[in-house]
């Protein structure tokens, strides 16, 4: 349930990077509370994401 996940305060979210040339996935950040809204900068030098918590 979506709302249960939002209000649970669980910190099991992760941000991944995928390298299509190597077909490898790497975890960049762990223990996030409901991460979403990922955006990569125009020059690809940084990534921005939001993390939703309730407390």
C-alpha positions in Angstrom: 0.0 0.0 0.0 1.4 3.4 -1.1 0.2 5.3 1.9 1.5 2.7 4.4 4.9 3.0 2.8 4.9 6.8 3.0 3.8 6.9 6.6 5.9 3.9 7.8 9.1 5.9 8.1 10.9 3.0 6.6 14.4 3.8 5.3 14.9 1.1 2.7 15.1 3.3 -0.4 18.1 3.4 -2.6 19.5 5.5 -5.5 21.1 3.4 -8.2 23.4 4.2 -11.1 23.2 2.0 -14.2 26.2 1.6 -16.7 24.7 0.3 -19.9 28.2 -0.4 -21.4 29.1 -2.7 -18.6 25.5 -3.7 -17.8 26.2 -3.0 -14.1 24.1 -1.4 -11.5 25.7 0.4 -8.5 24.1 1.7 -5.3 25.0 5.4 -4.9 22.9 6.1 -1.7 21.3 3.7 0.8 18.8 4.0 3.7 16.5 6.6 2.1 13.0 7.3 3.2 10.8 7.2 0.1 13.2 8.7 -2.5 11.7 10.1 -5.7 11.9 12.9 -8.2 15.4 12.0 -9.6 17.0 14.5 -12.0 20.4 14.6 -13.7 22.1 18.0 -14.3 22.5 19.1 -17.9 26.3 18.5 -17.8 25.8 15.2 -15.9 28.1 16.4 -13.1 25.5 15.9 -10.3 22.1 14.3 -9.5 19.3 15.7 -7.5 16.5 13.7 -5.8 13.9 14.3 -3.2 13.3 12.2 0.0 9.9 12.4 1.6 9.6 11.9 5.4 6.9 12.7 7.9 8.8 13.6 11.0 
